[in-house]
Amino acid sequence: MTDDALDAAIAAYLADPSKPVMLKIDGKRLDVAAAVLGNAYSTEVLAREGVTAPQKRNAVKTAILLAPVG
């Protein structure tokens, strides 16, 4: 996974969480929305009011980096 691919996936998810965003990692695919929903920290941060754009970005990034790829 490249930094550019990670940044693009985060931006796409935050632009419209209802649209599917897939990230290719070592020939496998990661559903970004599923990664976010599967991460309690990220879900909690994104549900809070008053969260800044960098906090949202970091929450999604955390979910992606901690998600199992299979």
Summary of the structure (lengths in Angstrom):
residues: 70
radius of gyration: 11.2
end to end distance: 14.2
largest distance: 37.0
contacts: 182
relative contact order: 0.19
helix: 59%
strand: 11%
